[in-house]
Amino acid sequence: QVQLVQSGGGLVQAGGSLKLSCAVSGNPYGIQSMAWYRQAPGKERELVASFTTASKSEYYEESVKGRFSISKDNVKNTVYLQMDSLKPEDTGVYYCLVKIFFDTSDYWGQGTQVTVSS
């Protein structure tokens, strides 16, 4: 059974950095695609960044371009979101989403809070 466990959130001052991790277990086939979403208070969940393994294509939401970077470690089976030059508007709960090869399900992490103070 595929499970995702997130870590790495917290409180940081504006201009600081955080690195979110999403450890994937029970995945026998490899990560087909991965994405990070965030949900700010009172707002809908939005896509922040994504990566597709086969095409190696990346997507970043306009407001995070040049500041956030999505990556994965195939040995550790872990997905990361490096967040630099953080702004108060980056505050929210961040969720990882993983799709597995030969599996049609979406797998979500439990969410991790990121708070950026001004």
Buried (B, 14 or more C-beta within 10 A) or exposed (E): EBEBBBBBBEEBEEEBEBBBBBBBEEBEEEBBBBBBBBBBEEEEBEEBBBBBBEEEEEEBBEEBEEBBBBBBEEEEBBBBBBBBEBBEEBBBBBBBBBBBEEBEEEBBBEBBEBBBEE
